[in-house]
Amino acid sequence: MARRAVLLLILVSVGCSAQAPSSPPANLSSTPDLVRDIERHVRAQYSLPPDVKVVVGPLRSSEFANYDALTVTFVSPEKKQDYEFLLAHDHKTLLRMTKFDLTTDPYAAIMKKIDVSGRPTRGNKDAKVMVVNYDDFECPYCSRMHAALFPRLFKEYGDRVVFVYKDYPIDDIHPWATRAAVNANCLAAQNADAYWDYADYLHANYQAISGQRGRDGAEAELDKQATLQGQKHNLDISKLQACVKAQDKKMVQASIHEGEALGVDATPTMFINGQKLDGAVPEDEVRTALNQALKDAGVAPPAHKPAAAEAKAPPVAPAK
């Protein structure tokens, strides 16, 4: 998978019985050694790099007996993240807790955070199962996943599932990915089929585009292919070319920020009715997730008919 550099915190669940809070919490400002110990343990546990600052917030009452709550903030040059901890009243134990609200649907909550308004779709727009893929047009793993989705899985599930792509270009390793995303959105603003044809072309030919003369050559090829798609689909070419020339990245950046908030740090990352799949996972794994989502939605999955090559793989000749 292609990865964006972000902080990763592994959460440890602990079981506690909820009780009424007890005495008011102590003031951490009077115990600098405790603050230092908290920072050292957090840094060691999560392998934080030196440039990440750890800010230990004040104690406050919690809903758990014998524990106070506190917020620990990780501040890096790129972002700031808050995490909640519990500190024992005797100051000997620090817990990181994950709390689950069993009255809510966690997958539905994830899907509510994804904005698909105005995005081109493939499949049944009224389907009860939605696949949202955070995609990078220059990512080889994304191209592999795209080839699995279209046409193979699309042929099986297209009448039961709707597919949506969101932008997640990783500039630090894919120099032309953002321009490709902007150009694709320029096409989508006029015609969804033009967007998908452009996406199909880029994923099938990303190596050839990268093989152009430097970044300028790659971007010129991207613009050329966008124009060709516009002509193919009878778009307003003047409007399309003005959009391509402007290279307005606001929509792409909003999609990246949305993905980061959902824990996306690599491409491809898919959410199938909220269930997250990281990377170019095997096709059968995607099929399993699709089938489960369909069953959960009360829809019968399609019958899977393995291709001839899949049903009986040819023998492999021994190496010589």
N, C-alpha and C positions, 0 to 999 in steps of 0.2 A: 504494500500500500504506500502511496505517497502521503507524507505526513506534514502537518503544519506544527511548528514548534509552540507548544502550550504547556502550562502546568498540568500535571496529572496527579490527582489525589485518590488513593484507593481507600474506600470507606470500609470500616469495620463495624458490623452490627453487634449490638449488645442487647440482651433482654433485661428489662427492668419493669417492676410493677409501679404504676403511677400512684403517687401519694401526694398529699398536700405539702407545699413547701414549708420548711422549718424556719430557723432564725435567719435574719438578714445576712447577706454575704459580706465577707470581709473586703477591705479595700486593698487591691493589689499594689497600689502605689507605695504602700508601706512595707512591701515585701519584694524588693528588687531581685533577691536571690531566686525567689519562686518564679518570677517572670523570666529570668535567665534560664532556669531549668526547663520551663515550658518550651521556650524557643529552641533550646538545644535538642530536646526530645523530638519536637516536631520536625526540625531540620533533618535529624538523623533518620526518623521513620520514613519520611517522604523524599529523601535524597534531594533536597532543595539546593540549587546552585547558589554560589555566593552572592550573585547579583539580585537575588530575591530577598526582599526585606520582610521580616516577620513582625507583625504588630499585634501584641496581645491586648485585647480590649478589657474593659472593667468587668468584674463579676456581677452577676444579677441572679435573682432567685429563679429556681427551676421547678418543674413539676415533679421532680424525682427526689425522694427523701435522701438526705445526707450528701446531696450534690448541688453545686451552683453551676450556672451556665455562663459561658463566655464565648466571645467571638474572636477568632484568630484570623487576621487578614494577611494574605500573601500579596506583596506588591512587587511586580516585575516591571522592567522598562516598557513592556507592551500592555499590561493589563493589571487589574486588581481583583482579587477573589476573596470572598468571605466564607469561613467555615465555622460551624458550631461545635463546641466541645462541652463536656461536663467535667468539673473539677471536684473531687471529694473534699468534704469539709476538713479532713485532716491533712489535705494538700499532699497526699501520697499517691493518688491515682488520677490520671487524666484519661477520659474516654472520648472517642469519636463515635457518635451514634447516628444510625440511619433510622428514621421514624417513618412507618408506613401507615397511611390512612386507608384501611380496608373497605371504607364506604365509597371509594372512588375507583374509577378505571384508569390505571396509570398510562396505558397505551392511548386512550382517548385524550388524556391530558397532554400527552406529547403532540398528538396531531393538531390540537387546538393552538399550539405554539408555532405551527408551520403555516405561513401565508402562501396559498396557492392561487390567490386571485389574479386573474389575467395570465396565468401560465399556460403554455400550450399543453394539450393532453393527447395521449394515445389510448385507445381502448374505449370502454363504455363509460361515458361521462356520468351516468347515473349508477355506476357500480358501487357496491357496499364496501369494496376493498380498494384502497388507494396505495400505490407504491410511489414514494417520493425518494428520488435519488439525487444526492449532492454530488455533482459531477465536475470534472476538470477535463476539458477537451484535449489537453496535451498529455494527460496521464495514461501510460500504457495499460495500467490495471483497469482504468475506467473503460478503455477500448475493449478489453477482454470481457468486462461485464456487459457493456453495451451489445456486443456480439451475441452474448447469451440471451439477453432480454429481447433483442430485435434481430432476426425475426422469430427465433425458436420459441421462447416462452410466450411471446406475444401471440403466436398462432394458437397456443394452447389456452391462454387465459384472457385474450383480448375482449371477449364478450362478458367476462365476469369481473374484470379488474380495470382500473384506470391508472395510467402511468404518467408521472409528472417529474420533470427535471428541475433542480435548483442549481444555481451557480456556486461553485466553491473552487475557483482557480487558486493554485498555490504558486504565487509569483516567484518565490525565492528559488524554485527549481524548474519552473515552467514559464519561461519569459513571454510566450505569446498567448498563454491561456486566457488572460483577462481580455485581451482584444477579441479573441474568438468568442468569449461569452457576450461581450458587448455587441458584436456583429450579429450573433444569434438572436439576441433580444431585439435588435433593430428589425430583423426579419419577422420575428414573432409579433411585433407591433402591428404588422399588416396581414400576416397569414401564418397560421399554425403549421400547415404542411411544409411551408418553406423553411420554418425553424427545424422541423424534424429531418428534412432532407439534408439540410446543412449539418446537423448533428451527426447523421449517418455518414456523410462524406468525411467530416473531420476525424471521427473515430476510426474509420477505415483507412485513412491516409495520413495520420498524424506523423508517421515517420518521414513521409515524403515532404510534408510541410516543414518539419524540423530540418530537413536536408537542404532547404533553400539557402541562399547566400546570407547567412547571419540573420539577426532578428528582423532587420528591415525587409529582407527578402521574404521571410515567413509572414510578416504582417501584410506585405503587398499581396501575397498569395491568398491570405485570408479574406482580404477586401475583394479580390477578384472573384473568389468563389461565392462570396455573399451577393455580388452583383449578378453573377450567373444564375443563382437561385432566384433572385428578384425577377430577372427576365423570364425564367422558366415558369414562374407562377404569376406573371403579368402584374407585378407590383408597381407602385409609383417609384420609379428608379431615382428620380431627383430627391424625393423624400428619403429614400433608403440611403443614398450616398451621403446626404447631409447628416443623417444619423450616424453613419459609419465614421465620417470625418470628425464629428463632434466628440466621439468616444466618451460619452457621459457614463461614468462608472458608478453612479449612485445606486442603481438597482442591484448591480453585482455586489457592491460592498454591503448593502443591506442583507443580501442573501448569505454572505460570509458571516456577518455578525449573528444572524439567526442560527446558522449552523453551529457556530461556536457556543451559543447559549444552550444548544441541545447536546453538547458534548462531541460534536463532529471535530475531528482533528486529522482526518485522513480521507482520501478519495480512492474508490467510491465508498460512500456510506449511504445505505438505504434504510428507509423506515417503511415497513409494510403494516399498515394500520397501527403504527406506533412501535412495532417490534423492530429493533435496530439490528442491522447486519453490517459488519465492518469489513471492508475490503472486497476483493474479487473472489468471493466465496464460491465453492462449487455449485454448479447449476442445480444439483439435487437438493442442496441446502436451501436455495431460493424457492424451489418448488415445494419443499416441506413447509416453509414459512407461509407461502401463498395458500397452500391447502388448509393450514391451521386457521389462518385469518378468514378464509371463506367459510369454514365450518363454524367458527365463532360468530360469523355474521348470518348463519342460517342458510348458506348457499352451498350447494353440492359442488365439490371440486371436479374438474374435468378428468376423464380417464386418460391416463398417460400411456402413450404408445411409443416405446423406445424405437429410435431409428435403427436401421439394420446394422450400422456400424456400432451403435451402442449396445444392441442386443447380443451381437456376437463379434467381438473384436478379432481382427486377423492375428494370426500368430506372429510373434516378433522373432526375426531372424537373429541367430546368435552372433555376437560380435566376433570379428576376425582380426 
